[in-house]
Amino acid sequence: MAVASEETTNICSHCDRAIPSLNIDLHFAHCSRNLEKCKICGDMVPKKHAEEHFLNTHAPVACSLCSETMEREILAIHKGENCPQRIVTCEFCEFPLPAIDLAEHQEVCGNRTELCHLCNRYIRLRERYNHEARCTGVSDSTAGSSRDVRAAERAPGAPRTQPHDYSRRRLLFTIAITGIAVLLGSILFQRKTGNNQVH
């Protein structure tokens, strides 16, 4: 019984694909008439969609946050990971702000203090996790501050305030006031612009 030989192939000079030898002429006629190789990515695209392919895939676009120009296909990665104007949150207060301002904000924010309820000492927020890992719950009287003394003098049954909750409320209040101020400012600006156009 004879074994069928493998079908031979030829490389299409237009699309560089291996095509069965029997179909190469028909394929080449169709391929060269209807397809075009993208000069940027090398993909074969229908000639009638070549411009659309370029605009949707390769045409430079500007980031809506920072206005930097880049290829469309990397825009999503840029906005999510690299854009200096993308919104990130502070690890200490969870305040949303542009990434370019994060380091400066966290430098200040991380130096705020919170009371450790185990040892009654005020700890910098940037040192909180390390402190919690090694805190024994024993107050160190040699490193105490006037705030530590006040905490120790507090009546045993008196409820402790939660400084973190207080600072979060204060932050939300500040954001609300800022939003109202911006809204009022934009209304006044629109009225002023409208009055200038009437005259």
N, C-alpha and C positions, 0 to 999 in steps of 0.2 A: 504494500500500500504506500503510495507516494505521499510525502509530507509537503503540504503547501508552503511555498517559500514566502518569507515576509514581504509585504508590499513595500516597494521602494518609494522614497519620498524625495522631493526637490524643495529647495528653499525659495520662497517667493521673494523676488528682488524688491518688491514694494513694501511688504509688511514683515519680512524676515521670519516668517513662520514656515514650519515643515508641512508641506502639502503632498498628499499622494500624487505620484507622477502622472497617473491617468487623468487627474483633475486639475493639473497645474495651469493649463492654458485658460480654462474656464474661470478658475479662481482668480488668476492674474487680471483678466479682463474686468471682472466684477470689483476686485479689490482696488485697482488703480483708478477706476471710474468713481467709486463711492467713498473710499476711505482716505484719510490723510493722517500722517504721523505727526503728533504734537512735537514741536521743536524743543519743548521744555521737559516734558516727562517721558516722551517716547511712546505714549499710548496711541493706538490706532483709534481714531474717532471719525464718525461720519462727517464728510466734508460740509454738509449743511449745518452741522452742530459745532464746527471747529471754533468759531468765534465765541459761542456760548460756553464751550468747554474752557477756553482761555479765561473768559470773564469770571466764571464760577469757581475756577480752580487756581489759576495762576496770576490773575490781574492783581496788582498791588492795591491794598485797601488800607485805610487809616483806622487805627484803633479809636473807638468813640470815647475812650477815657483819657488817653494821653496824646492822641493824634500822631503817634509813630506809624510810619508806613511799612507794610510787610505783605507777604503772600497770604492769600485768604486761608489756605489750609493750615497755617500756623497761628492764625488769629485767636482761636479758642484757647490754645495752650498759653499764648501770650497773656490773654485777659485773665486766665485762671491762675497762672504761676509767676509771670515775669513783669506784668505791667506795674509801674511804680504807683499808679493811681487806683489799682484794684483795692477794694475794701477788705480790710482784715480786722481782727479784733484783738484788743490788748489782752494778754494772758492774765493780767492782774485784775482789771476792772471790767473786761469784756466790752469795752467801748469800741464801736466800729469807727475806723478812720483809714485814710489812704495809706498804703504800705510804705510810701516814702517818708511818712511822718511817724511810723511805728517805733523806730529805735529811740528817737528823742522823747516820745511820749512815755515809753516803758522805762526809760532812764529815770524820769521824774516819778512816775506812778509806782515803780518798784521800790522806791525809797519811802513810800508811805508805810505806816506801821499799823499792826493789828495786835490786839491782846491775845496771848496764848492762854487759853483757859485751863491748861494743865499746870503751868508754872507761874502764871500771873505776870509775865513779862511782855513788853511790847516788842514785837519782832517785825523787821522789814519784810514787806511782801515778797521781795525777791529771794529772801532766805527762809521763807515759811516752810517749804517742803523739806529742806534739809533739817530745819529745826524740829519739825514734827517727827521726823524719822529718828532723831536722837534725843528728844525731850524726855526727861525722866519724871516730870511732874513736880520736881523739887525746885523751889524758888532759890535763885542764886542771890543772896543778900549783898554780896560784894559788887555785883554788876547792876544793882537796882537803880531805879530812877524815881523821881518824885511821883510819877504816875504809878509805879509799882507800890509805893508806900500807900497812896490813896486807895489802891485796889485792896491792899491787905487790911486797911482800916475799915473797909466797908463792912456793914453788919453781915453776919454769916448767912442769914436767910434772905438777904436782899437780892432781887433779881439782877443779873448782869445784863448790860446793854450789849447789843450785837453791833460792833463798829462797822462790820462789813455791810450789814443791812442798811445802816444809817448812811454810809458813803454811797451805796447804790441808789437809795432814795434821793440823796442830794444830787447825784449825777443825772438821774431821770428828770428831776426838777429843773436842773440847769439846761438840759436838752429841750425841755418843753418851753422854757422862757426864751431860749435862743430861737426856736422855731416860730414863736409868736412874734418876736422882734423882726425876724426876716420877712414874715408874712405882712406885717404892718408896713415895713420899709418898702416892699414891692408894691403894695397898694398905693402908698403915697407917691412913689416914683411914677407909677402909671398915671395917676391923677395929674401930676406935674407935667408929664410928657403930653397928656391929652390937652391940658390947658394951653401949653405952648403951641400946639398944632392949631388950636382954634383961633388964636390971635394972628 
